[in-house]
Amino acid sequence: MSGAPQLVVHHDKELMAQAAAARLITKIVDAQAARGSASVVLTGGRNGNGLLAALASSPARDAIDWRRLDLWWGDERFLPDGDPERNVTQAREALLDLVPLDPARVHAMPASDGPYGNDADAAAAGYAAELAAAARPEDHGPVPSFDVLMLGVGPDTHVASLFPELPAVRETERTVVGVHGAPKPPPTRVSLTLPAIRAAREVWLLAAGEDKAKAAAIALSGAGEIQAPAAGAYGRSRTLWLLDDAAASQLPRALYPPATS
């Protein structure tokens, strides 16, 4: 683990999205300069989509060589292709359709009407195989060493589709699992596991809004990952919590520096 999480607190969710987008552009550009390409794991939800929209409207977005960027997802709702509730559908609307990505490097998770049919476990195994095929020897594992892996934090402390106490958060061997009986709709999902998340160089957790305040406080106060999955999400070199004032409102003041924007 990369030591204690770092916290950055912004005044509101709009500033948080803009600052996170600027931070992500810099990280991608630096990775492409160092290694020729970059890999990012996207998250859905209010804050993940807000970041993508902010990136789409940023004048600096053209600094990225979009054709040398691999995009993956932390989780997906197991619904038909094109369903408006799917994270990839929302990501396309917010950003992906607006930039010149290489389609072969956009790694959407399988849909329920895709090659694995309505079998979420088979879809998860298929995505795990795709990740393994992209891993290089220097990654030392069955998934690539993602440059940045982003996660939204749920009010119940869930990240990706890893919910407190459910089997998926306890998984230690597989990198991707089917999730059944999720406590928020839809009940069937596909998700990276904590071992796959922790392969990333940097993990960024996004939390904005009063409804995320208790979850942030629990996850950052030493809770166990089975009870608070967000507590088990950390990167190899850095773990960054990006919050707004509302989401940080229940944290001990000693935990974080003054707002940076």
TAGIQUI-V942097 format. One record per residue. RES is the residue in three letters. SS is DSSP state (h for helix, s for strand, l for the rest). OMEGA is omega as a letter, one per 20 degrees, with the letter a starting at -180 (NA if undefined). BURIAL is I if it has 9 or more other C-alpha atoms within 8 Angstrom, else O. Layout:
RES/SS/OMEGA/BURIAL, RES/SS/OMEGA/BURIAL
This chain:
MET/l/a/O, SER/l/a/I, GLY/l/a/O, ALA/l/r/O, PRO/l/r/I, GLN/s/a/I, LEU/s/r/I, VAL/s/a/I, VAL/s/r/I, HIS/s/a/I, HIS/l/a/I, ASP/l/a/I, LYS/h/r/I, GLU/h/r/O, LEU/h/r/I, MET/h/a/I, ALA/h/a/I, GLN/h/a/I, ALA/h/r/I, ALA/h/r/I, ALA/h/r/I, ALA/h/r/I, ARG/h/a/O, LEU/h/r/I, ILE/h/a/I, THR/h/a/O, LYS/h/r/I, ILE/h/a/I, VAL/h/r/I, ASP/h/r/O, ALA/h/r/I, GLN/h/r/I, ALA/h/a/O, ALA/h/a/O, ARG/h/r/O, GLY/l/r/O, SER/l/r/I, ALA/s/r/I, SER/s/a/I, VAL/s/r/I, VAL/s/a/I, LEU/s/r/I, THR/l/r/I, GLY/l/r/I, GLY/h/a/O, ARG/h/a/O, ASN/h/r/I, GLY/h/r/I, ASN/h/r/I, GLY/h/r/I, LEU/h/a/I, LEU/h/r/I, ALA/h/r/I, ALA/h/r/I, LEU/h/a/I, ALA/h/a/I, SER/l/a/O, SER/l/r/I, PRO/h/a/O, ALA/h/a/O, ARG/h/a/I, ASP/h/r/O, ALA/h/r/O, ILE/l/r/I, ASP/l/a/I, TRP/h/a/I, ARG/h/r/O, ARG/h/r/I, LEU/s/r/I, ASP/s/r/I, LEU/s/r/I, TRP/s/r/I, TRP/s/r/I, GLY/l/r/I, ASP/s/a/I, GLU/s/r/I, ARG/s/a/I, PHE/l/a/I, LEU/l/a/I, PRO/l/r/I, ASP/l/r/I, GLY/l/r/O, ASP/l/a/O, PRO/l/r/O, GLU/l/a/O, ARG/l/r/I, ASN/h/a/I, VAL/h/r/I, THR/h/a/I, GLN/h/r/I, ALA/h/r/I, ARG/h/a/I, GLU/h/a/O, ALA/h/a/I, LEU/l/a/I, LEU/h/r/I, ASP/h/a/O, LEU/h/a/O, VAL/l/a/O, PRO/l/r/O, LEU/l/r/I, ASP/l/a/I, PRO/h/a/O, ALA/h/a/O, ARG/h/r/I, VAL/s/a/I, HIS/l/r/I, ALA/l/r/O, MET/l/a/I, PRO/l/r/I, ALA/l/a/I, SER/l/r/I, ASP/l/a/I, GLY/l/a/I, PRO/l/a/O, TYR/l/a/I, GLY/l/a/O, ASN/l/a/O, ASP/l/a/O, ALA/h/a/I, ASP/h/r/I, ALA/h/r/I, ALA/h/r/I, ALA/h/r/I, ALA/h/r/I, GLY/h/r/O, TYR/h/r/I, ALA/h/r/I, ALA/h/r/O, GLU/h/r/O, LEU/h/a/I, ALA/h/r/I, ALA/h/a/O, ALA/h/a/O, ALA/l/r/I, ARG/l/a/O, PRO/h/a/O, GLU/h/r/O, ASP/h/r/I, HIS/l/r/O, GLY/l/a/I, PRO/l/r/I, VAL/l/r/I, PRO/l/r/I, SER/l/a/I, PHE/l/r/I, ASP/l/r/I, VAL/s/r/I, LEU/s/a/I, MET/s/a/I, LEU/s/r/I, GLY/s/r/I, VAL/l/r/I, GLY/l/r/I, PRO/l/r/I, ASP/l/a/O, THR/l/r/I, HIS/l/r/I, VAL/s/a/I, ALA/l/r/I, SER/l/r/I, LEU/s/a/I, PHE/l/a/I, PRO/l/r/I, GLU/l/a/O, LEU/l/a/O, PRO/h/a/O, ALA/h/a/I, VAL/h/r/I, ARG/h/a/O, GLU/l/a/I, THR/l/a/O, GLU/l/a/O, ARG/l/r/I, THR/l/a/I, VAL/s/a/I, VAL/s/r/I, GLY/s/a/I, VAL/s/a/I, HIS/l/r/O, GLY/l/r/O, ALA/l/a/I, PRO/l/r/O, LYS/l/a/O, PRO/l/i/O, PRO/l/a/O, PRO/l/a/I, THR/l/a/I, ARG/s/r/I, VAL/s/a/I, SER/s/r/I, LEU/s/r/I, THR/l/r/I, LEU/h/r/I, PRO/h/r/I, ALA/h/r/I, ILE/h/a/I, ARG/l/r/I, ALA/l/a/I, ALA/l/r/I, ARG/l/r/I, GLU/s/r/I, VAL/s/r/I, TRP/s/r/I, LEU/s/a/I, LEU/s/r/I, ALA/s/r/I, ALA/l/r/I, GLY/l/a/I, GLU/h/a/O, ASP/h/r/O, LYS/h/a/I, ALA/h/a/I, LYS/h/r/I, ALA/h/r/I, ALA/h/a/I, ALA/h/r/I, ILE/h/a/I, ALA/h/a/I, LEU/l/a/O, SER/l/r/O, GLY/l/r/O, ALA/l/r/I, GLY/l/a/I, GLU/l/r/I, ILE/l/r/I, GLN/l/a/O, ALA/l/a/I, PRO/h/r/I, ALA/h/r/I, ALA/h/a/I, GLY/h/a/I, ALA/l/r/I, TYR/l/a/I, GLY/l/r/I, ARG/l/a/I, SER/l/a/O, ARG/s/r/I, THR/s/a/I, LEU/s/r/I, TRP/s/r/I, LEU/s/a/I, LEU/s/r/I, ASP/s/a/I, ASP/l/a/I, ALA/l/a/I, ALA/l/a/I, ALA/l/a/I, SER/l/r/O, GLN/l/r/I, LEU/l/r/I, PRO/l/a/O, ARG/h/a/O, ALA/h/a/O, LEU/h/a/O, TYR/l/a/I, PRO/l/r/I, PRO/l/a/O, ALA/l/a/O, THR/l/r/O, SER/l/NA/O
